[in-house]
Amino acid sequence: MKRYRMGELPAEGRHLFAGVVAGEYIWEEAAVEFRKPGEVVPWASHDDEEVYVILQGKARVRLESGVEHLATGDVMVIQPGERHQFVSDENEPCVQMCVHCGPELHANQVSPQEVSEGGG
């Protein structure tokens, strides 16, 4: 797990998180999630790095190594295979952005011609 504040992200590469994750593009999944007060998200792990940005409110992230407390403006990078679980704050439920980064453009960003030529 790596943790940053929005202002600490280096401004380099193709996307906002390029300086802190290996993936060249934002791909597969990207979502803004509005969590209910006290909502507990099931434990998960992924094959790629996953970036969470707390856009509003607060959350706790349970990791096998301990608990991290996050608030508006915090950025957390979950490493491949790292088990994690989010718990939205009961008084200030979180709105979080979740992004996966990888080696290729998202399928929606590849032209049909590139796909037929094997480029995406």
N, C-alpha and C positions, 0 to 999 in steps of 0.2 A: 504494500500500500504506500502510495505517495500522496502527500497533501500539500495544497497550495491555496493562496488567495487569488482571486481573479487578476489583480494587478501584478502578481508575480509570474504570470505565464509569459514566457519569452515570445516575442513577436517575430516568429520565423516559420518558414515552411508554407505549405498549401492551406492549412486550416488552423484554427485557434489553438488546438492542442498539439500541434506538430512538434513543438519543442519538448514535450513531456511524454509522448507515446511514440511507439515505433511505426504505427500505421501511417501510410502516406495520405490516405483519404478517410473521410467519415463515410462509413458504409454499413450495410446490413441493418442495424437498428439504431434509430435515434428517436427519442420521444421526450415530450414534456409530460410529467406525471404529477397529478394533483392528488396528494395523499390525504386520507381522512385523519382526524385527530386520533393519535394512538395506534394507527394502522401498523401492523407488523407484516412485512413482506417476507415470503418464504426464503430460506437459505438458498443461495445460488452460487455457481462458479461458471466461468466461461473459458473458451480456448484462446481468446484474445484479450487485450487490455480494454477495460471499460472505464469510461470517465463519467463521474457524477458531478453536477454543478447544482448547488442549492440556490435557487432563484428567489425563494421567499421562505421564511419560517426557520424551523430547526428540526434536526433529526439526530438519531444515534445510529451508528453503524457498528454492528457486532462482527468482529473478525475472530479467527481462532487465536490471534495474538492479543485480543483485548477489545475494548470499546472506544470508538472515536465519537466525539460530540461535534456536530457540524451546524453551522448557521449560515444565513444569507451571505453569498459571496465566496463560500468555501468550495474548493475543487478537490475531489478525491479521485485518484487513479487506482483502480483495482487491478492487480497483476493477473496474468493468465493462471487459471487454476486456483486462485485465492478465494476461499469460501467467504461469503459475506451475507449480511442480513440487515435491512434498513428498518428502523422503527421511527415513525413520524411522531413529533412532539405532540402531547395532548393539548397544550395551550396555544402553541404556534405551529400548526400543521405545515408540513413542507410542500413546496412545489419544487420538483427537481427535474433537471434535464439529464438524460442518460444517453451516452454516445458510445458506439463501438467504432474503432478505427482499424483499417486494414490496408492491404496492398493495391486494391482496385477501386475504381469509381463504383458508386451504387448503381444497380441495374437501371434505375430510372434516368441516370445521367449518361448512359451509353446510347449512341444513335443506333437505329436498326441496322444501318450499313456496317458499323463497327462490329456488331454482334455476328452478322452473316460472314464477315471476313475474319472472325476469330479474335477480334480485338477487345472483347469485354466480357 
